[in-house]
């Protein structure tokens, strides 16, 4: 990830947190993992209140 990546944090009412970092190269990390279809699917299951934010 680029040193100047922008990270945003999204909080659910149940206390779960989704962090999303986007670098200059447009690489996206969600909770520290490169966002792929399988990672997106797992995050939707693990963070149901934030699932609408996880897209690929």
Backbone as ProteinMPNN parsed JSONL, in Angstrom:
{"seq_chain_A": "XXXXXXXXXXXXXXXXXXXXXXXXXXXXXXXXXXXXXXXXXXXXXXXXXXXXXXXX", "coords_chain_A": {"N_chain_A": [[0.855, -1.171, 0.0], [0.497, 2.224, -0.714], [2.423, 4.832, 0.832], [1.031, 7.167, 1.228], [-1.615, 6.451, 1.454], [-5.121, 6.707, 1.81], [-7.106, 6.184, 4.588], [-10.214, 5.074, 5.722], [-12.584, 4.746, 8.312], [-15.312, 2.8, 9.256], [-18.032, 2.5, 11.355], [-20.148, 0.222, 13.021], [-23.312, -0.01, 14.74], [-23.109, -2.095, 16.556], [-20.509, -2.116, 17.36], [-18.615, -3.159, 15.652], [-15.949, -2.681, 13.275], [-15.054, -1.428, 10.122], [-12.341, -1.014, 8.163], [-11.087, 0.834, 5.468], [-8.715, 1.206, 3.034], [-7.31, 3.127, 0.488], [-4.988, 3.327, -1.989], [-2.726, 5.356, -4.026], [-2.33, 3.883, -6.339], [-4.745, 2.752, -6.697], [-5.204, 0.414, -5.387], [-7.09, -1.47, -3.109], [-7.62, -2.008, 0.287], [-9.364, -3.844, 2.661], [-10.073, -3.98, 5.953], [-7.378, -4.577, 6.256], [-6.821, -6.47, 4.301], [-6.313, -7.322, 0.871], [-8.856, -6.327, -1.265], [-10.848, -8.67, -2.611], [-13.155, -10.712, -4.51], [-13.753, -12.979, -2.857], [-12.882, -12.158, -0.324], [-14.545, -9.946, 0.051], [-17.049, -11.244, 0.163], [-16.739, -12.779, 2.52], [-16.371, -10.727, 4.417], [-18.887, -9.52, 4.27], [-20.43, -11.507, 5.465], [-19.256, -11.622, 8.025], [-19.537, -9.036, 9.025], [-22.384, -8.072, 9.271], [-23.942, -5.719, 9.671], [-22.541, -3.831, 8.313], [-22.446, -4.754, 5.808], [-23.61, -3.702, 3.482], [-21.793, -1.844, 2.668], [-19.651, -3.159, 1.655], [-18.379, -3.819, -1.316], [-17.423, -5.09, -4.523]], "CA_chain_A": [[0.0, 0.0, 0.0], [1.244, 3.471, -0.78], [2.585, 5.529, 2.103], [0.037, 8.224, 1.35], [-2.944, 5.871, 1.312], [-6.174, 7.286, 2.638], [-7.845, 5.148, 5.305], [-11.479, 5.49, 6.321], [-13.114, 3.779, 9.271], [-16.772, 2.778, 9.317], [-18.415, 1.859, 12.609], [-21.511, -0.281, 13.119], [-23.863, 0.174, 16.081], [-22.722, -3.194, 17.447], [-19.108, -1.966, 17.709], [-17.728, -3.665, 14.599], [-15.279, -1.64, 12.504], [-14.568, -1.761, 8.791], [-11.372, -0.022, 7.693], [-10.871, 0.764, 4.03], [-7.587, 2.023, 2.613], [-7.165, 3.213, -0.959], [-3.717, 3.948, -2.344], [-2.655, 6.054, -5.313], [-2.417, 2.898, -7.417], [-6.129, 2.28, -6.653], [-5.321, -0.834, -4.64], [-8.005, -1.308, -1.984], [-7.53, -2.952, 1.393], [-10.491, -3.819, 3.593], [-9.607, -4.599, 7.201], [-6.001, -5.025, 6.09], [-6.685, -7.476, 3.25], [-6.639, -6.863, -0.48], [-10.265, -6.606, -1.536], [-11.133, -9.599, -3.697], [-14.529, -11.191, -4.342], [-13.903, -13.886, -1.713], [-12.743, -11.356, 0.897], [-15.782, -9.167, 0.165], [-18.113, -12.148, 0.6], [-16.5, -13.111, 3.925], [-16.642, -9.535, 5.224], [-20.352, -9.353, 4.337], [-20.941, -12.453, 6.469], [-18.724, -11.302, 9.352], [-19.971, -7.693, 9.43], [-23.686, -7.923, 8.624], [-24.458, -4.356, 9.732], [-21.765, -3.023, 7.374], [-22.379, -5.513, 4.556], [-23.994, -2.863, 2.336], [-20.644, -1.025, 2.289], [-18.615, -4.008, 1.075], [-18.662, -4.15, -2.708], [-16.21, -5.369, -5.283]], "C_chain_A": [[0.894, 1.226, 0.0], [1.317, 4.125, 0.592], [1.519, 6.596, 2.309], [-1.381, 7.711, 1.125], [-3.908, 6.564, 2.26], [-6.96, 6.145, 3.276], [-9.097, 5.746, 5.919], [-11.967, 4.365, 7.22], [-14.623, 3.93, 9.339], [-17.158, 1.952, 10.54], [-19.875, 1.443, 12.567], [-22.007, -0.069, 14.55], [-23.452, -0.92, 17.07], [-21.235, -3.158, 17.814], [-18.132, -2.511, 16.684], [-17.162, -2.499, 13.801], [-14.833, -2.206, 11.167], [-13.603, -0.654, 8.384], [-11.136, -0.259, 6.209], [-9.755, 1.729, 3.676], [-7.481, 1.96, 1.095], [-5.877, 3.969, -1.248], [-3.786, 4.646, -3.688], [-2.828, 5.101, -6.488], [-3.809, 2.278, -7.519], [-6.264, 0.903, -6.013], [-6.177, -0.564, -3.408], [-7.761, -2.411, -0.965], [-8.75, -2.762, 2.28], [-10.087, -4.626, 4.813], [-8.243, -5.252, 7.015], [-5.778, -6.072, 5.022], [-7.025, -6.873, 1.902], [-8.068, -7.28, -0.799], [-10.411, -7.446, -2.798], [-12.57, -10.059, -3.518], [-14.711, -12.095, -3.117], [-13.77, -13.139, -0.385], [-14.007, -10.534, 1.112], [-16.921, -10.036, 0.686], [-17.964, -12.499, 2.083], [-16.796, -11.914, 4.828], [-18.137, -9.266, 5.332], [-20.961, -10.284, 5.373], [-20.52, -12.052, 7.875], [-19.223, -9.964, 9.897], [-21.342, -7.374, 8.824], [-24.232, -6.489, 8.635], [-23.702, -3.409, 8.8], [-21.71, -3.668, 5.994], [-22.703, -4.658, 3.337], [-22.822, -1.995, 1.849], [-19.567, -1.834, 1.577], [-19.039, -4.414, -0.335], [-17.347, -4.458, -3.397], [-16.43, -4.959, -6.712]], "O_chain_A": [[1.937, 1.242, 0.654], [0.404, 3.996, 1.408], [1.146, 6.892, 3.445], [-2.247, 8.452, 0.66], [-3.544, 6.953, 3.37], [-7.427, 5.244, 2.58], [-9.047, 6.796, 6.558], [-11.783, 3.186, 6.92], [-15.146, 5.037, 9.464], [-16.666, 0.839, 10.73], [-20.736, 2.208, 12.133], [-21.199, 0.04, 15.472], [-23.449, -0.697, 18.28], [-20.746, -4.057, 18.499], [-16.924, -2.337, 16.84], [-17.806, -1.459, 13.662], [-14.305, -3.315, 11.088], [-13.996, 0.507, 8.271], [-11.004, -1.395, 5.755], [-9.831, 2.92, 3.977], [-7.554, 0.888, 0.495], [-5.697, 5.105, -0.81], [-4.782, 4.541, -4.404], [-3.406, 5.467, -7.511], [-4.031, 1.382, -8.333], [-7.328, 0.288, -6.088], [-6.005, 0.455, -2.74], [-7.702, -3.592, -1.307], [-9.117, -1.634, 2.608], [-9.795, -5.817, 4.712], [-7.979, -6.333, 7.543], [-4.649, -6.528, 4.844], [-7.908, -6.022, 1.793], [-8.443, -8.44, -0.625], [-10.131, -6.987, -3.905], [-13.156, -9.818, -2.463], [-15.716, -11.987, -2.415], [-14.473, -13.455, 0.575], [-14.492, -10.435, 2.239], [-17.677, -9.608, 1.558], [-18.951, -12.515, 2.819], [-17.405, -12.071, 5.886], [-18.608, -8.826, 6.381], [-21.896, -9.907, 6.079], [-21.316, -12.127, 8.811], [-19.318, -9.789, 11.112], [-21.45, -6.504, 7.961], [-24.919, -6.09, 7.695], [-24.171, -2.304, 8.528], [-21.005, -3.182, 5.109], [-22.129, -4.867, 2.268], [-22.863, -1.472, 0.735], [-18.668, -1.262, 0.961], [-19.933, -5.239, -0.52], [-16.278, -4.116, -2.891], [-15.531, -5.104, -7.541]]}, "name": "protein", "num_of_chains": 1, "seq": "XXXXXXXXXXXXXXXXXXXXXXXXXXXXXXXXXXXXXXXXXXXXXXXXXXXXXXXX"}
